[in-house]
């Protein structure tokens, strides 16, 4: 019964903060959805967020 997505607990929140600090140092890279926030999302909202981000970046 191992979860496939990070469980919202102190350990995973700490891990997320470490990943975010590394990601914030990257240039010309966009992180979005599950990867960016290190948590579970239903796919429909993630697709909408990706489309919105693409429109913002392509302007």
N, C-alpha and C positions, 0 to 999 in steps of 0.2 A: 504493500500500500504506500509506496514511496510517491510523493507528489511530483508531478512533472513541471510545476511552476513554483517559483519561490513562495514560501509561506511568509506572510507578513508578521515577522517577529524581530526581536532585537538583533539576532545574528545576521539575518538577511538584510536588515536595514543598514547595518554596519558595512556589510559587503557591498551593498548598493552605493553607499557614500564613497567607498574606495574606487569603485568602477566609475562613478560620476567624476571624481577628481581626475582620473586618467583621461576620461572622455573630454573634459573641459579643456585639456591641453592640446587637443587635436584641432587642426585647422582644415577648413574645406571638407568637413565631414558632418553629415547630419545623422543623428541618432533619433529614432522614433519608435513609438509603440512599446511592445514588450521589452525589446532590447534596451531602449532608452530609460525606461522607468523600472525595470527589473521586477515586473509584476504581471499577473494574468490580466488579459483583456479579451473580450469577445472580438471576433475578427471584424465584424461590421464597423464598429467605432474606430478600430485601428486603420481600416482602409480609408475611412472618411478623413482621419487625421493625416494620413499619408498624402491623400489627394490635396488637402488644404495646404500642407507644407510644400508640396511640389508647386502649387500655384504661387505661393509667396516667393519661393526661390526663383521661379522662372520669370517673374516680373522684371 
